[in-house]
């Protein structure tokens, strides 16, 4: 049997692999686990969205290839949604491209622009696909530290000019995974100026733009003056409307970059299933009431978890957005040891910060992806666990 490609050796960070192996081992032992590790929505889509999807799948003409560019209806609805939500004007023919979930585009943009040895500026800690996609394309990572003292934003002024001149891409992600940090329009304007100076394509992952709390509305990178000249933005319909398994997202922005990604994808796939596009179009042009319900549900979960853990002696910052809490390790342990012990002794699964990069050490990520009754049980377990550690 032939050996797998050597490029696979750089995938699957060892920390993630270790935690996944531990989870499976504990499950085989019959341990009851509460999984707060995977950022996958546990709530169902709005009933009307499900109805549109179910009706579409019964239509006999919905089973052909949709091609990479999807349907005209979906692209137009995306453009209208962007105008209504952010005030950003997009050409649905050249500046909008549907994706099989935003990760589809996040992974493939590297193959569209990175040759062997090319550099990309990647946040650390950061969502793993940024590093994995770059590795698969043969590129080299230039980490941008996300530090608490800077609000978990990269300090653009500290990027080495020599490395900036060589870099082709910069990845950003706000509201952020894993840190749950948010970014201002002034920060994005600084990024645009930097990217224009060094001829860098900005790739902003806005998967959690519609998951924010207490009336806070995250801004779009494309709202910054000149942003469309140098960058693109990825959105997740899957995350926004609880359609994770249906795999639907879109990328918008610079027409040349969107067109290049479309060209690559046209050689890889045949587009999103038409009924999913129809459901996504309906969701985007709906009253957006389901988004408000989602926000309120996650805010209740956030407050429950943070309040309960604080009572147990684990102080956590209160995020303004995303489905995550980025919490400092509350014991005198590294993040991997703490997460391992919490899983074995309390049956609560979280992700060690080290899994997201070297600068993630000292933190763990909790995903608010269980209902309130389950979170109450998780809090009780965490309380007992921390009491034993003291």
N, C-alpha and C positions, 0 to 999 in steps of 0.2 A: 504494500500500500504506500502510495506517495505521501510525503509529508506535506502538511498545510503550508501556505505561503508564510514567509518570515514576517510579513507585515502584521500578521495576526498576533505575533508575540508581543506587540506593543499595545494591544487592546485589552480591555477588561482589567481595569486597575486592580491590583492585588487586594486592596482593602475591600472593594466591593465584592470580589470573589470570596474573600475570607468570610465576610458577613453573610453572604448568600449561602455558603456552605454551612455556617453555624446555624442559620435559620432552618435549613433542611434537616440538619442533624437533630435539632431540638424538636422539630415536628415529628420526626420518626420516633423520638422518645415519648411522644404523646403530650408534650408540654403545650399548654394553652398560651398562644402568643397574641400580642396586640401589636400589629404592624404599623408603625408611624414612620416608615422609611421611604416608601415609594410615593412620588408625587403624582398619583393618578386619581382623578376625581371619583369619589364613591357615590355621589348623588346622581340621580337619573336625570336625563334631559327633560325639559318641559313637555307635558303631555301632547301639546299641539305639534311640537317638533317631531316627536315620535310618530304622530299620526300622519304627518306629511311624508315621513320616511317610509312608513308601512304601506301607504297608498301607492307611493312611487314604485316600490319593489314588485307590486302586483301588475304593473303595466308591462305588457310584452315587448315594448320598443325601448326599454331602459337597459338592455343588456349588451349593447354594442360598445366598442371602444369610444371613449370621450375625447381621446387625444390629450396631449400634455396641457394645452391651454384651457381645457375644461369647456364649460358652456359660456356663451355670451352673457346669459342671465347672471351667472355667479360673478363674473368679472365686474359687471355693471353694479351689482348690489354691493360688492366690496368697495368700489369707488365711491358710491353714495354714502356708505357707512362711514368711510374715512372723512368725507366732507362734513357729515353731520356730527361726528364724534370729535374730530380734531381741527376741522376747518382746512384740511389739506386737499387740494384738487389733484386728482389722478386721471390719467388717460386709461380707460379700462382695456384698450387694445394693446398698449405697449408697456404699461407700468403696473400691471396686475397679473399675477400668475398663481393659480391654485396649486396646493401641495398636498401630498398624502400625510398630513400632519406637518407642523412646522419643522420637526426634526428632519424630515425628508430634505428640505431646503438647506437647513443648517449643515447637514453632512455633505451635501453635494456641491455647495458653493465652493468648497475647497478644491474639488476636482475640476471645477470650471476655471479656477484662477491660479492654483498653486502647482508649480513644477518642482522637481526634486531640488531640495536645498533652499527653497524660497522661505522667507520669514513671514510670520503672522503674529500680531500682538493679541495675546489671549489673557483674559482675567484669571487671577489665582487668588482665592478659590473661584472655580467656575463650573458650569454645567459640563459634564464629561464629554459630550459630543464635540465640543469645540476642539479639545485636544485630540480626540480620536479621529475626527474628520481630517484634521491637519496631518496627523501621522499617516493615515491611509494614502493621502496625496503625496507623501514624501517630503512634507515641509518641516520647518523647524520652529519651535515655539519660543516666543519672547514673552515671559510672564509679566503681567501687570499686577502688582500686589494690590489687593483690596483690603485695606486696613481699617480697623475700628476708628482710629483717630481721624480719618478722612471720610467718615461716613460710608465706608466700604465702596468708595468711588476710586477709580484709578487716578493717581496724581499725574496728569498729563505733562506737567512741567518737568517731571523727573525721568521721562522716557529718554533714553540715550539717542541724541540726534543721528548718530551714525547708524544705529539699528532702525530708527524711524525711516531713514532714507531707503533702506533695503526692504522694509516691510511692504507687503502687498495688501494685507487685510488687517482690520482691527475688529474684534468682537466685543460687543457690549450687551448688557441684559438688565433692564430695569422695568418694573420691579424685579429684583434680582433673585435668582436661584443659585446658591443656597442662602445668601445672607439676608434676603427679604428687604434689602435697602432700596430706596427710591432715588430718582435723579430729577433735577430741575431743568427747565428750559435753558437757563444760563450755562449749565454744565454741557448740554448738548451743543450749544453755540460755540463753546470753547473747543469741543471735539471737532466740529465742522472746520473751524479755523486751522486747527492742527492738521487735519486730514488733507485739506486743500494745499497746505504748505508742503507736505511730504508726499502727495499723490498716493494716498491710502484709501482703499474702499472700506467704508464703515458698514458693518453688518450688525444691526441692532435687533436683538431677540426680545420682542414685546409680548411674549406669551401670556403674561399676567397683567396686562394693562387694564383688564376689566375686573380684576379681583383686588379691590382696594376698599378701605374701611372709613367709616365716619365722614363720608362725603368727599374724601380725597379722590381726586381724579388724576391719575398719572398722565404725563404728557407724552406725545409722540416725538421721537427723534426727528421726524420729518417736519415738525413744526419749526425747527430751527432754520433761520435764514440760510439758504444755500445748501441745505442738507440733501435735497434731491439731486444735486449736482455730483455728490460724492458718495452716496450711500443708499442702502436698502433697509427695509424693516420687515421682520417676520412676525406673523400673527398666528395664534392657535384658536381656531374655531372649536377644536376638541376640548380645550381647557375652559374656554369662555362659556360654552353651552353644555358642558358635561357629555361630550360626544367622543371621549378618548378612544374607545375601541373602533369608532367609525373612521378615524384617521382623516382629518380635514384641517387644513390651514391655508395660508396664502402669504405671498411675499409681494411687497409693493416698493416703489421708489424709482431709482435711476433706470431709464429704459434700456440703456446698453447692458447694465448688469443683469436686469431681469431677463432680457433677451438672451444673454449668454447662458444663464442658468436654464432657460427654457430649451435652448439648443442641446445642452448636455442631457437634460431629462428626456428629450424626445428620442434619444438613443438608448434609454434605460427602461422607460415605462410607457404605458398608454393612458395615463391619467386616472383621476379619481372616479369611482363608481357613480354613475349619473344620479341615482336616488340620493346618495349622500350629498352631492352638490345641490340638489333640489332642497333637501332639508337644511343645509347650511345657508342657502340663499334665503329661505323662509326665516331662519333664526336671525340673520343679520338685518332683515327689514322689518322684524317684529317690533312690538312695543318696548322691548328690552326689559320687561318686567322680570323675566327669569334671571337676568343678571343681578338685579336688586335683591331678589330672594337668595341667590347664591352668596352675595356679599354679606347679607345679614346672617346666613347660616354659618359661614366661616368666621365672622366676627364673634358670634356666640362661642364657637369652638375655641377661638383664640383667647378670649377672655377667660373661659373656663380653664383651659390648660395653664395659662400664665398665672392666674390667680391661685389655682390649686397647687402648682409647683412652688409658688412663692411661699405658700403656707407650709410647704415641706422644706423650706430653706433654700430652694433653687430659684434665684432671681434671674429673670429673662427679660430682654428688651421687648417692647411692644411694637410689632411690625405694622406699617401703614398699608402694606400690600403683599400679595402672593399668598400661597397656601402653606408657607413655611415659617417656622420659628428658628432662628439661628442663635443657639443658646451656648453660653460658656460652660465648659465642663465644670460641674459643681464639686468635684472631689479632687484630691491630689493625685490625679492620674492623667495619662495622655488620652486622647480622644478614642483611640482604638480599644485600649484596655477598658475604659469606662463603658463604651458601647457593648463590648463583649460581655462584661460583667452584668450590665443591665439586662441583656438578653437572657443570659443563663440563670440569673438569680431572680429576676422580676418578670421575665417573659415579655418585656417591652423592647421592640426593635426600633432603633434610631440609626442614623448614618453618621459615622465618625467624620469630623471635618477634614481629616487628612485625605479622605477619598476624593475631595474636590480640588486638591492641590496642597502644596507645602504650607501655604499661608492659611489654610483652613485648620491647622493644628490648634488645639485649645478650645475648639467648638464642636458641637454636634448639631445636626439638622433634624428637626421634628416636623413631619408633615401632618397637617390637620385633616386627615382623610378618614376619620372614623366618626360615627355619630356620637352624640353627647353622652349617652349611657356608657359606651365603650371608653370614652375619654375619662369619665369619672372613675372607672375601674383602673385605667392606666395611672391616674393620679394617686390612687390608693397604693398601687404597687410601687410607684416611684417613691412615695412617702416612706413605706416600709424599707425599701432598699437604701435610701439615704440615711435613715435612722440607724441602720446596721453598719453603715460606713463610718459613722461619726465615732 
